[in-house]
Structures are given as C-alpha cells and as structure tokens.
Amino acid sequence: MTVPQFVSSCPSLKRTPIQTDVGDYINVYSLDVAVWQPGAHVRVNRDLQN
C-alpha cells in the first residue's frame, strides 16, 4: 500500500478545505476527531515487541 492510498482510505482522516494565510482555500487531509473512540484505538510500538 502506498502512502497516498493509505491517506485516502484512512477513516481517521477527512479531506476538508482550509484557508491559507493569504485567504485562498486548499483541500487537505485533516484528523477527524469524531471517529475517535476512547479505548478502541490502541497504539502498538512494534519496535518493542518480541
């Protein structure tokens, strides 16, 4: 899976228009905090696993 494929398919990211400092709008992927559920998303550090 490539990075663009991951970003576009990730349920935690949504594409939204964001205003720049000069007033233009650009479409960016931002974190969608509405899909976050406490306790359901656990980060695993694979470097520390045996």
C-alpha positions as CSV (number, residue, x, y, z in Angstrom):
1,M,0.0,0.0,0.0
2,T,1.4,3.4,-0.9
3,V,1.2,6.5,1.3
4,P,-1.4,8.2,-0.9
5,Q,-3.5,5.0,-0.8
6,F,-3.3,4.8,2.9
7,V,-4.1,8.5,3.5
8,S,-7.1,8.5,1.2
9,S,-8.5,5.3,2.7
10,C,-7.8,6.1,6.4
11,P,-11.1,6.5,8.3
12,S,-9.4,8.9,10.8
13,L,-8.6,11.4,8.0
14,K,-11.0,13.5,6.1
15,R,-10.5,15.9,3.2
16,T,-11.5,19.5,4.1
17,P,-10.9,23.0,2.7
18,I,-8.6,25.0,4.9
19,Q,-8.0,28.7,4.5
20,T,-4.4,29.8,4.0
21,D,-2.8,32.9,5.4
22,V,-3.4,34.8,2.1
23,G,-7.1,33.9,2.0
24,D,-7.1,31.1,-0.5
25,Y,-8.6,27.7,0.3
26,I,-6.7,24.4,-0.3
27,N,-8.0,20.9,0.2
28,V,-6.1,19.0,2.8
29,Y,-6.4,15.8,4.8
30,S,-7.1,16.6,8.5
31,L,-7.7,14.4,11.5
32,D,-11.4,13.6,12.0
33,V,-11.8,13.5,15.8
34,A,-15.4,12.5,15.5
35,V,-14.4,8.9,14.7
36,W,-12.1,8.6,17.7
37,Q,-13.4,6.3,20.4
38,P,-11.6,6.2,23.8
39,G,-10.1,2.8,24.5
40,A,-10.8,1.5,21.0
41,H,-7.7,2.9,19.3
42,V,-4.5,1.4,20.9
43,R,-1.1,2.3,19.6
44,V,1.4,-0.5,19.5
45,N,5.1,0.3,19.3
46,R,6.4,-2.5,17.1
47,D,10.0,-1.8,17.9
48,L,9.4,-3.0,21.5
49,Q,7.6,-6.2,20.5
50,N,9.4,-9.6,20.6
